[in-house]
């Protein structure tokens, strides 16, 4: 359907062979690599970022297995405790992991009290960036720390209209933003994406957010079409591929 390769900057693989922990009473259904590949087959996806969810805690085995199955055009975004050793971080990096996630919205990750310490450490060690699932209304309380970090990504357009101005302030300082989970947001996502790209055309990263656990509605191909049909071709290419490749540096670019 689309003739340009897509980098899916935000997807989840849920493999029940590996540990899962209920989050707020929720356990997700199985969503295998094969399930994912079948769903994105019409999209010309050539790579992506597998993101650890709250319900996966600090388990790395599911992620390593998913990256092995998906291949070197895919990277991982993991959750690790602050006690993780340098050797463990380096091993994860060599397996394709490229970022550490703090799930402020739902928990299941390391506490944000370790955000600065861990964020600086993984960057110095292997050049990982930090990703945050956070309502943008909470960003003022984290802004001092976030501005000390070399690279920051905010999930799902920051979720809330009332905090969006704080998100734009971070974008002005170099933060990137996931153009994902549109139904999770309480505002017009096209207007928000236009505002972000006006500040920095290198900031937005498209992702499917599949399988869209707990979202009001799952990803739809119309979410991608919204970008492809409303941005100039060069900007759409940045949002859907180039910005993510520059950030994630996968082992292989397909």
LOROVO-80505 format. One record per atom (N, C-alpha, C, CB): x, y, z; residue in one letter. Coordinates in steps of 0.02 Angstrom, whole numbers, padded with zeros to 5 digits, always signed. Atoms other than C-alpha are relative to their C-alpha. Glycine has a CB too. Example, Ala and Ser with C-alpha at 12.3 -4.5 7.8 and 13.67 -1.06 7.14 Angstrom:
<pts>
+00045-00059+00000A
+00615-00225+00390A
+00045+00060+00000A
-00050+00001+00062A
-00042-00059-00003S
+00684-00053+00357S
-00039+00055+00037S
+00020+00023-00071S
</pts>
This chain:
<pts>
+00041-00060+00000X
+00000+00000+00000X
+00043+00063+00000X
-00047+00000+00060X
-00044-00058-00002X
+00145+00119+00037X
+00066-00019-00032X
+00011+00025+00073X
-00059+00018+00038X
+00297+00126-00074X
+00065+00020+00033X
-00003+00031-00068X
-00060-00020-00036X
+00418+00196+00055X
+00009-00043+00062X
-00002+00075+00019X
-00011+00041-00060X
+00499+00092+00193X
-00015+00039+00064X
+00072-00026+00002X
+00020-00029-00063X
+00435+00126+00368X
+00042-00029+00057X
-00076-00012+00014X
-00031+00024-00061X
+00530+00115+00532X
-00051+00009+00056X
+00068+00038+00016X
+00051-00001-00053X
+00406+00071+00669X
+00034+00012+00067X
-00041-00067+00001X
-00040-00020-00059X
+00479+00165+00818X
-00031-00020+00066X
+00011+00073-00001X
+00031+00018-00064X
+00359+00092+00948X
-00047-00059-00011X
-00038+00060+00031X
+00041+00059+00004X
+00294-00085+00953X
+00014-00043+00061X
+00013-00040-00065X
-00008+00045-00057X
+00269-00217+01087X
-00007-00072-00025X
-00053+00015+00055X
+00008+00071+00010X
+00295-00405+01078X
-00017-00031+00067X
+00065-00032-00032X
+00023+00030-00062X
+00203-00505+01210X
+00002-00076-00007X
-00072+00024+00019X
-00014+00071+00006X
+00269-00681+01228X
-00012-00034+00067X
+00073-00012-00025X
+00020+00030-00064X
+00184-00785+01362X
+00047-00055+00024X
-00069-00028-00006X
-00050+00047-00024X
+00333-00903+01370X
+00046+00031+00052X
+00041-00026-00059X
-00044-00036-00044X
+00421-00769+01471X
-00040+00036+00054X
+00043+00051-00040X
+00037-00027-00058X
+00377-00685+01638X
-00040+00062-00017X
+00048+00015+00055X
+00043-00059+00003X
+00233-00562+01643X
-00026+00014+00070X
-00059-00009-00051X
+00026-00018-00066X
+00174-00466+01795X
-00061+00045-00009X
+00055+00035+00043X
+00059-00042+00008X
-00001-00393+01813X
+00016+00073+00018X
-00057-00026+00044X
-00008-00071-00014X
-00003-00203+01805X
-00069+00030+00009X
+00039+00036-00058X
+00066-00026-00016X
-00152-00123+01890X
-00054-00052-00017X
-00013+00067-00038X
+00046+00054+00012X
-00235-00293+01873X
-00004-00023-00072X
-00067+00020+00021X
+00004+00015+00072X
-00202-00302+01686X
+00057-00046-00022X
+00002+00065-00041X
-00049+00042+00034X
-00114-00442+01592X
-00019-00002-00074X
+00003-00073+00031X
+00017-00004+00071X
-00103-00425+01402X
-00006-00068-00032X
+00051+00041-00037X
+00004+00060+00040X
-00148-00556+01274X
+00065-00011-00038X
-00060+00003-00048X
-00059+00017+00040X
-00014-00644+01173X
+00001+00042-00064X
+00000-00076-00018X
-00011-00035+00064X
+00058-00543+01028X
+00071-00017-00022X
-00010+00079+00008X
-00065+00028+00019X
+00198-00639+00946X
+00033+00040-00056X
-00008-00072-00021X
-00034-00030+00057X
+00327-00585+00819X
-00039-00014-00064X
+00072-00027-00006X
+00039+00018+00059X
+00224-00678+00688X
-00064+00042-00004X
-00017-00075+00000X
+00060-00042-00001X
+00067-00584+00742X
+00016+00071-00023X
-00031+00002+00072X
-00021-00068+00018X
+00159-00419+00727X
+00015+00004-00075X
+00062+00021+00040X
-00020-00002+00070X
+00232-00459+00557X
-00061-00005-00046X
+00049-00056-00016X
+00060+00006+00040X
+00062-00509+00491X
-00039+00066-00002X
-00045-00055+00028X
+00038-00063-00003X
-00019-00346+00549X
+00032+00056-00039X
-00009+00021+00072X
-00033-00056+00034X
+00113-00232+00475X
+00020-00016-00072X
+00061+00021+00038X
-00018+00020+00068X
+00134-00328+00311X
-00019+00052-00053X
-00032-00066-00016X
+00018-00049+00051X
+00038-00194+00212X
+00038+00066+00005X
-00074+00014+00003X
-00030-00066-00013X
+00144-00053+00283X
+00071+00009-00025X
-00003+00014+00073X
-00070-00003+00022X
+00315-00094+00210X
+00046+00018+00058X
+00008+00051-00057X
-00044-00011-00057X
+00393-00094+00383X
+00065-00037-00011X
-00034-00023+00067X
-00065+00030+00013X
+00579-00126+00366X
+00044-00002+00063X
+00036+00037-00055X
-00036+00000-00063X
+00633-00105+00548X
-00043+00031+00053X
+00067+00037-00007X
+00041-00029-00053X
+00573-00048+00716X
+00033-00005+00068X
-00067-00033+00002X
-00023+00000-00069X
+00593-00029+00904X
-00049-00038+00043X
+00010+00072+00027X
+00041+00040-00046X
+00525-00163+01022X
+00006+00031+00069X
+00022-00075+00000X
+00001-00037-00062X
+00475-00073+01181X
-00027-00043+00057X
-00042+00064-00006X
+00022+00038-00059X
+00462-00157+01352X
-00058+00036+00034X
+00058-00010+00049X
+00059-00027-00033X
+00293-00132+01434X
+00004-00007+00075X
-00062-00032-00026X
+00001+00003-00073X
+00250-00108+01617X
-00007-00071+00025X
-00058+00043+00026X
+00014+00068-00021X
+00191-00288+01627X
+00059-00048-00012X
-00061-00026-00036X
-00058+00042+00011X
+00362-00353+01572X
+00056+00014+00050X
+00026+00011-00070X
-00048-00014-00052X
+00458-00273+01714X
+00071+00003-00025X
-00005-00053+00054X
-00071+00000+00018X
+00645-00305+01705X
+00020-00062-00039X
+00043+00006+00063X
-00017+00059+00038X
+00634-00465+01603X
+00032+00019-00067X
-00063-00043-00012X
-00035-00014+00062X
+00759-00461+01460X
-00006-00058-00050X
+00073+00013+00014X
-00002+00059+00044X
+00736-00636+01390X
-00051+00005-00057X
-00013-00063+00040X
+00050-00008+00053X
+00575-00597+01295X
+00027+00047-00054X
-00067+00026+00029X
-00024-00051+00047X
+00660-00445+01217X
+00056-00028-00043X
+00024+00061+00039X
-00055+00029+00038X
+00818-00538+01167X
-00026-00051-00052X
+00050-00034+00048X
+00029+00048+00047X
+00713-00675+01088X
-00036+00035-00057X
-00049-00047+00037X
+00035-00038+00052X
+00605-00549+00995X
+00049+00031-00049X
-00044+00055+00031X
-00050-00031+00044X
+00758-00458+00927X
+00034-00053-00043X
+00052+00038+00041X
-00030+00055+00038X
+00833-00624+00874X
-00045-00020-00058X
+00014-00061+00045X
+00047+00020+00052X
+00675-00668+00777X
-00009+00055-00052X
-00068-00017+00032X
+00013-00055+00046X
+00651-00495+00700X
+00060+00019-00042X
-00023+00061+00039X
-00061-00014+00038X
+00832-00471+00648X
+00031+00067+00015X
-00015-00005-00072X
-00041-00059-00019X
+00962-00332+00654X
-00026+00067-00022X
+00068-00009-00027X
+00031-00064+00017X
+00851-00198+00577X
-00045+00025+00057X
-00041-00006-00065X
+00040-00018-00058X
+00756-00197+00743X
+00044+00012+00060X
-00052-00055+00015X
-00036-00016-00061X
+00813-00124+00908X
-00047-00011+00059X
+00027+00072-00001X
+00039+00008-00060X
+00755-00141+01088X
+00001+00062+00043X
+00024-00059+00039X
+00005-00051-00052X
+00696-00015+01218X
-00018-00037+00064X
-00053+00057-00018X
+00009+00044-00057X
+00714-00099+01387X
-00011+00038+00065X
+00059-00046+00007X
+00004-00025-00069X
+00678-00073+01571X
+00052-00038+00040X
-00073-00008+00030X
-00051+00032-00042X
+00824-00107+01687X
+00002+00034+00067X
+00070+00002-00034X
-00009-00031-00066X
+00854-00079+01872X
+00066+00038+00001X
-00002-00053+00056X
-00061-00040-00006X
+00986+00047+01925X
+00059-00044+00019X
-00009+00054+00052X
-00053+00045-00022X
+01086-00101+01994X
+00030-00040-00058X
-00026-00046+00053X
-00026+00037+00057X
+01116-00172+01819X
+00074+00015-00010X
-00040+00016-00064X
-00072-00010+00007X
+01302-00197+01790X
+00018+00027-00069X
+00038-00066+00013X
-00025-00024+00064X
+01404-00117+01652X
+00002-00057-00051X
+00069+00032+00008X
-00007+00057+00045X
+01435-00288+01579X
-00068-00022-00027X
+00033-00059+00036X
+00067+00018+00022X
+01249-00326+01572X
-00027+00051-00051X
-00049-00004+00060X
+00022-00052+00046X
+01213-00160+01486X
+00035-00007-00067X
+00014+00070+00029X
-00038+00009+00062X
+01351-00189+01358X
-00026-00060-00039X
+00075-00008+00015X
+00026+00060+00033X
+01283-00363+01321X
-00067+00015-00033X
-00007-00058+00051X
+00064-00019+00029X
+01109-00291+01293X
+00010+00044-00062X
-00043+00037+00052X
-00014-00043+00057X
+01181-00159+01178X
+00022-00041-00061X
+00054+00052+00018X
-00024+00042+00054X
+01270-00290+01075X
-00055-00042-00031X
+00056-00046+00025X
+00057+00037+00026X
+01105-00383+01058X
-00050+00045-00036X
-00035-00036+00058X
+00044-00045+00037X
+01023-00227+00985X
-00040+00048+00042X
-00045-00039-00041X
+00037-00047-00042X
+00953-00133+01135X
+00033+00069-00006X
+00000-00024+00075X
-00026-00067+00012X
+00969+00055+01113X
-00027+00054+00048X
-00017+00019-00070X
+00028-00050-00044X
+00871+00141+01253X
-00027-00032+00063X
-00056+00039-00035X
+00030+00021-00062X
+00809+00129+01431X
-00065+00039+00010X
+00048+00011+00061X
+00066-00031-00007X
+00626+00164+01470X
-00019+00008+00073X
-00053-00042-00036X
+00030-00013-00065X
+00548+00243+01623X
-00075+00008-00011X
+00032+00064+00034X
+00072-00002+00008X
+00362+00209+01634X
-00031+00037+00058X
-00029-00073-00005X
+00027-00042-00053X
+00302+00354+01739X
-00076-00008+00004X
+00018+00075-00012X
+00072+00004+00003X
+00122+00331+01683X
-00028-00062+00035X
-00023+00001-00072X
+00028+00063-00025X
+00098+00149+01733X
+00045-00038+00048X
-00017-00043-00057X
-00045+00036-00044X
+00250+00097+01833X
+00029-00062-00034X
-00035-00020+00064X
-00029+00061+00026X
+00338-00070+01812X
+00073+00008-00020X
-00039-00023-00059X
-00069-00013+00018X
+00505+00013+01775X
+00038+00025+00062X
+00005+00052-00058X
-00037-00029-00054X
+00643+00087+01882X
-00032+00067+00021X
+00075+00010-00020X
+00027-00063-00025X
+00592+00236+01991X
+00034+00060-00034X
+00008+00005+00076X
-00029-00060+00031X
+00616+00410+01916X
+00053+00032+00045X
-00055+00050-00016X
-00054-00028-00042X
+00728+00449+02065X
+00068-00020-00026X
-00008-00023+00074X
-00063+00023+00032X
+00860+00354+01965X
+00007+00026-00072X
+00004-00076+00001X
+00001-00022+00070X
+00820+00445+01802X
+00066+00032-00021X
-00057+00048-00011X
-00061-00034+00019X
+00970+00560+01801X
+00061-00047+00003X
+00012+00061+00047X
-00057+00045-00010X
+01094+00433+01869X
+00004-00053-00055X
-00004-00033+00069X
+00000+00054+00048X
+01043+00291+01755X
+00003+00026-00072X
-00062-00044+00009X
+00000-00029+00067X
+01010+00401+01604X
+00069+00023-00022X
-00047+00058-00003X
-00069-00022+00016X
+01184+00478+01610X
+00046-00060-00007X
+00026+00048+00053X
-00044+00058+00000X
+01264+00311+01646X
-00004-00040-00065X
-00015-00046+00059X
+00006+00041+00061X
+01192+00216+01497X
+00022+00040-00061X
-00072-00023-00008X
-00024-00040+00057X
+01230+00361+01381X
+00077-00001-00003X
-00025+00073+00004X
-00073+00001-00002X
+01411+00370+01437X
+00028-00068-00021X
+00025+00019+00070X
-00024+00068+00011X
+01428+00182+01424X
-00010-00024-00072X
-00033-00048+00049X
+00017+00028+00066X
+01339+00138+01261X
-00042+00047-00043X
-00039-00065+00010X
+00036-00050+00038X
+01256+00299+01201X
-00075-00013-00006X
+00029+00005-00070X
+00073+00008-00001X
+01080+00244+01247X
-00033+00066+00019X
-00020-00055+00050X
+00041-00056-00021X
+00946+00376+01261X
-00053-00025+00050X
-00034+00035-00061X
+00053+00015-00048X
+00802+00383+01386X
-00068+00011-00033X
+00006+00044+00063X
+00068-00008+00024X
+00620+00355+01339X
-00047+00001+00061X
-00020-00057-00049X
+00047-00006-00055X
+00476+00406+01452X
-00072-00005-00024X
+00011+00066+00036X
+00073+00001+00007X
+00294+00354+01453X
-00025+00043+00057X
-00030-00074+00001X
+00017-00049-00051X
+00232+00508+01544X
-00053+00047-00026X
+00062+00038+00024X
+00047-00053+00017X
+00086+00628+01543X
+00038+00066+00002X
-00061+00001+00050X
-00040-00062+00005X
+00158+00795+01487X
-00015+00050+00056X
-00013+00032-00066X
+00013-00043-00058X
+00074+00879+01635X
+00050-00010+00056X
-00071-00012+00026X
-00050+00016-00051X
+00208+00795+01741X
+00070+00024-00019X
+00001-00074+00013X
-00067-00018+00024X
+00353+00862+01638X
+00033+00056+00040X
-00003+00020-00072X
-00034-00052-00039X
+00383+01021+01741X
+00038-00027+00060X
-00050+00051+00023X
-00034+00029-00057X
+00428+00913+01890X
+00062-00040-00018X
-00047-00044+00037X
-00057+00039+00023X
+00554+00817+01785X
+00047+00041-00043X
-00024-00061-00038X
-00036-00037+00052X
+00618+00957+01673X
+00073+00013+00018X
-00035+00066-00012X
-00070-00013-00019X
+00775+00998+01773X
+00043-00060-00015X
+00004+00019+00075X
-00038+00062+00013X
+00831+00817+01763X
+00003-00014-00075X
-00032-00059+00036X
+00001+00017+00071X
+00777+00792+01582X
+00048+00043-00041X
-00070+00007-00027X
-00045-00044+00037X
+00878+00941+01524X
+00074-00016+00012X
-00014+00072+00018X
-00069+00023-00012X
+01034+00861+01598X
+00018-00061-00042X
+00011-00016+00074X
-00011+00061+00038X
+01012+00707+01490X
+00016+00015-00073X
-00060-00047+00005X
-00021-00015+00069X
+01095+00700+01319X
-00055-00013-00052X
+00059-00042-00017X
+00051+00017+00050X
+00945+00622+01229X
-00062-00028+00036X
+00027-00051-00051X
+00063+00018-00033X
+00762+00605+01282X
-00054-00008-00053X
-00021+00054+00053X
+00057+00012+00043X
+00609+00533+01195X
-00062-00006+00044X
+00010-00063-00044X
+00064+00003-00036X
+00429+00558+01255X
-00049-00040-00042X
-00028+00072+00016X
+00048+00043+00035X
+00299+00427+01210X
-00067+00035-00013X
-00012-00064+00039X
+00071-00014+00012X
+00127+00453+01133X
-00018+00074+00002X
-00041-00037+00051X
+00013-00072+00006X
+00139+00641+01100X
-00014+00033+00068X
-00060+00012-00046X
+00009-00029-00067X
+00138+00670+01288X
-00069-00006+00029X
+00018+00071-00002X
+00067+00019-00024X
-00045+00614+01304X
-00049+00057+00011X
+00007-00036+00064X
+00051-00049-00022X
-00125+00775+01368X
+00009+00070-00030X
+00002+00005+00075X
+00001-00068+00028X
-00173+00942+01293X
+00025+00051+00051X
-00071+00019-00022X
-00017-00051-00051X
-00151+01035+01457X
+00075+00002+00015X
-00038-00013+00064X
-00073-00001-00011X
+00033+00984+01466X
+00040+00009-00063X
+00021-00063+00034X
-00034+00000+00065X
+00073+01003+01282X
+00052+00057-00005X
-00050+00006-00056X
-00048-00055+00003X
+00160+01171+01305X
+00067-00020+00032X
-00028+00063+00035X
-00062+00023-00033X
+00285+01086+01421X
+00038-00047-00047X
-00017-00035+00067X
-00031+00044+00048X
+00317+00954+01288X
+00036+00040-00054X
-00052-00047-00032X
-00031-00042+00051X
+00352+01088+01158X
+00064+00033+00026X
-00049+00053-00025X
-00060-00031-00030X
+00476+01170+01276X
+00058-00050+00000X
-00014+00024+00072X
-00053+00051+00003X
+00571+01005+01286X
+00023-00012-00071X
-00025-00065+00030X
-00019+00008+00070X
+00567+00987+01097X
+00048+00056-00021X
-00063+00001-00046X
-00045-00056+00014X
+00648+01159+01086X
+00070-00013+00027X
-00027+00065+00030X
-00065+00016-00030X
+00788+01089+01195X
+00030-00063-00031X
-00007-00009+00075X
-00028+00058+00034X
+00811+00938+01081X
-00034-00066+00011X
+00070-00007+00019X
+00035+00063-00012X
+00690+00807+01146X
-00037-00024-00062X
-00050+00008+00058X
+00038+00030+00055X
+00607+00688+01023X
-00066-00026+00029X
+00040-00057-00034X
+00067+00019-00021X
+00426+00632+01027X
-00026-00055-00044X
-00048+00061-00002X
+00031+00054+00038X
+00339+00472+00976X
-00068+00020-00027X
-00006-00064+00043X
+00066-00010+00032X
+00197+00497+00851X
-00035-00067+00001X
+00008+00028-00074X
+00027+00067-00012X
+00109+00346+00923X
-00062+00005+00045X
+00053-00046+00033X
+00056+00004-00048X
-00048+00293+01017X
-00048+00058-00005X
+00027-00004+00069X
+00039-00060+00010X
-00156+00428+00941X
-00064+00001+00042X
-00019+00008-00074X
+00063+00001-00038X
-00314+00369+01030X
+00011+00010+00075X
-00036-00066-00012X
-00015-00012-00071X
-00226+00389+01197X
+00001+00075+00016X
+00068-00031+00018X
-00008-00072-00009X
-00213+00578+01170X
-00069+00035+00005X
+00041+00030-00058X
+00063-00036-00009X
-00348+00702+01222X
-00001+00065-00041X
-00012+00016+00074X
-00003-00059+00042X
-00312+00826+01081X
+00005-00021-00073X
+00060+00045+00019X
-00006+00013+00071X
-00304+00840+00892X
+00073-00016-00016X
-00026+00060-00043X
-00069+00021+00008X
-00147+00741+00849X
+00034+00032-00061X
+00004-00075-00005X
-00031-00031+00059X
-00120+00817+00677X
+00025+00070+00016X
-00050+00002-00059X
-00022-00067-00021X
-00114+00993+00749X
+00062-00005+00043X
-00057+00036+00038X
-00057+00008-00045X
+00006+00933+00883X
+00063-00018-00040X
-00014-00053+00053X
-00058+00021+00039X
+00121+00848+00757X
+00026+00058-00042X
-00018-00059-00045X
-00022-00058+00039X
+00124+01004+00649X
+00039+00050+00044X
-00060+00035-00032X
-00035-00046-00046X
+00174+01109+00800X
+00070-00027+00017X
-00041+00010+00064X
-00065+00030-00017X
+00314+00987+00845X
+00049+00006-00058X
-00009-00073+00021X
-00045-00003+00058X
+00386+00979+00669X
+00019+00072-00016X
-00032-00033-00060X
-00018-00070+00011X
+00379+01169+00658X
+00058+00021+00045X
-00061+00045+00013X
-00056-00015-00045X
+00495+01176+00808X
+00062-00038-00022X
-00019-00020+00073X
-00058+00041+00020X
+00607+01033+00750X
-00024-00056-00046X
+00037-00029+00062X
+00021+00054+00045X
+00577+00926+00594X
+00032-00067+00015X
+00016+00020-00071X
-00033+00063-00018X
+00693+00796+00669X
-00027-00032+00063X
+00072+00011+00008X
+00023+00022-00066X
+00589+00770+00826X
-00049-00058-00001X
-00031+00057+00034X
+00054+00049-00002X
+00444+00657+00777X
+00022-00068-00026X
-00059+00025-00041X
-00015+00069+00017X
+00456+00467+00768X
-00066-00039-00004X
+00048-00033+00052X
+00061+00038+00007X
+00310+00368+00697X
+00007-00071+00028X
-00021-00003-00073X
+00002+00070-00021X
+00263+00203+00778X
-00072-00024+00002X
+00032-00008+00068X
+00068+00028+00001X
+00114+00086+00771X
-00029-00009+00070X
+00000-00067-00035X
+00022+00015-00068X
+00105+00053+00959X
-00037-00067+00004X
-00045+00056+00026X
+00032+00066-00002X
+00044-00122+00914X
+00026-00041+00059X
+00011-00037-00066X
+00071+00012+00014X
-00043-00215+00991X
-00048+00049+00033X
-00019-00069+00020X
+00042-00054-00027X
-00107-00054+01071X
-00035-00021+00065X
-00052+00021-00051X
+00030+00023-00063X
-00135-00129+01244X
-00030+00059+00039X
+00052-00037+00043X
+00037-00048-00042X
-00263-00031+01346X
-00014+00067-00035X
+00039+00014+00063X
+00017-00062+00036X
-00281+00103+01211X
-00075+00000-00014X
+00040+00005-00067X
+00072-00003+00016X
-00459+00166+01178X
-00017-00033-00066X
-00022+00073-00002X
+00009+00038+00062X
-00440+00098+01002X
+00070-00022-00024X
-00037+00042-00055X
-00065+00023+00024X
-00300-00003+00919X
+00025+00042-00059X
-00004-00074-00021X
-00028-00033+00058X
-00183+00063+00786X
-00040-00017-00062X
+00073-00021-00010X
+00035+00009+00064X
-00266+00088+00618X
+00044+00029-00054X
-00070+00034+00001X
-00041-00024+00056X
-00185+00113+00449X
-00012+00074-00014X
-00013-00041-00063X
+00016-00071+00010X
-00272+00282+00445X
+00046+00045+00042X
-00073+00014+00018X
-00047-00039-00041X
-00151+00339+00583X
+00062+00016-00041X
+00018-00038+00064X
-00058-00011+00043X
-00007+00318+00462X
-00018+00046-00059X
+00028-00066-00026X
+00022-00042+00056X
-00106+00394+00319X
-00006+00073+00020X
-00067-00025-00027X
+00006-00068-00024X
-00136+00548+00426X
+00066+00038-00009X
-00021+00001+00074X
-00066-00030+00008X
+00051+00581+00421X
+00018+00006-00074X
+00054-00042+00036X
-00021+00001+00070X
+00082+00532+00240X
-00040+00049-00044X
-00008-00071-00028X
+00043-00043+00041X
-00063+00637+00175X
+00001+00073+00021X
-00070-00025+00002X
+00005-00068-00026X
-00036+00794+00279X
+00067+00035+00009X
-00035+00000+00065X
-00066-00030-00006X
+00152+00824+00279X
+00035-00004-00068X
+00042-00034+00055X
-00039+00006+00061X
+00268+00863+00133X
+00040-00065+00001X
+00048+00060-00008X
-00032+00066+00005X
+00356+00707+00070X
+00065-00004+00040X
+00014-00016-00073X
-00064+00003-00036X
+00524+00753+00145X
-00010-00003+00075X
+00042+00060-00018X
+00014+00001-00072X
+00449+00785+00318X
-00031-00067+00019X
-00048+00057+00019X
+00030+00066-00014X
+00343+00626+00310X
+00054-00054+00002X
-00053-00017-00054X
-00055+00049+00000X
+00502+00528+00268X
+00040+00005+00064X
+00045+00011-00061X
-00035-00009-00064X
+00586+00602+00422X
-00040-00032+00056X
+00011+00075+00014X
+00042+00025-00055X
+00439+00559+00535X
-00004-00076-00002X
-00070+00030-00005X
+00014+00071+00007X
+00416+00383+00467X
+00062-00044-00007X
-00044-00011-00059X
-00059+00041+00008X
+00596+00329+00446X
+00065+00034+00023X
+00007-00021-00071X
-00067-00029-00007X
+00744+00448+00446X
+00017+00021+00071X
+00006+00059-00046X
-00013-00023-00068X
+00726+00524+00619X
+00016-00059+00046X
-00059+00040+00028X
-00010+00059-00043X
+00713+00352+00701X
+00066-00035-00015X
-00057-00049-00009X
-00063+00033+00016X
+00860+00279+00606X
+00059+00038+00028X
+00007-00007-00076X
-00054-00041-00027X
+00970+00425+00658X
+00005-00008+00076X
-00011+00074-00018X
+00000+00007-00072X
+00918+00401+00839X
+00021-00070+00022X
-00069+00015+00028X
-00008+00068-00025X
+00917+00212+00858X
+00062-00036-00025X
-00059-00040-00017X
-00060+00032+00027X
+01064+00164+00748X
-00004-00077+00003X
+00062+00024+00038X
+00005+00073+00000X
+01007-00015+00716X
+00062-00032-00030X
-00062-00023-00038X
-00059+00035+00024X
+01139-00145+00679X
+00000-00006-00076X
+00004-00070+00031X
+00006+00003+00072X
+01072-00153+00502X
-00059+00044-00020X
-00010-00073-00025X
+00055-00041+00025X
+00967-00027+00405X
-00028-00031-00063X
+00024+00073-00014X
+00032+00032+00058X
+00846-00115+00290X
-00038+00051-00042X
-00049-00055+00023X
</pts>
